[in-house]
């Protein structure tokens, strides 16, 4: 069985740890980044099968990371996460190719199901 690789990108350590633990239990390989620059480097080096991406981060924000990821991996599934229910930003992310988005605090099982659905 081929293990799918999930890149988790969030500037909050607690969110990264929670999602990392959840996806390891689901038998995914997890990679974590705490900012956009690190996320882009890891995406290039590790070639993840899916990205969970925080929208608001210091430095390179999630929208810019999404644009750059889609430039060189247009079919890479990206799920956005945001603590802000900003309709304009979420619409922009969806228009740029994000699969969907979750507003924090989110139900981790809904996030799990969204990722599992990508690979069914």
Secondary structure, DSSP 8 states (H G I E B T S, - for coil): ----EEEEE-S-HHHHHHHHHHHHHTT-EEEEESSHHHHHHHHHHH--SEEEEES--SSS-HHHHHHHHHHH-TT-EEEEEESS--HHHHHHHHHTT--EEEESS--HHHHHHHHHHHT-
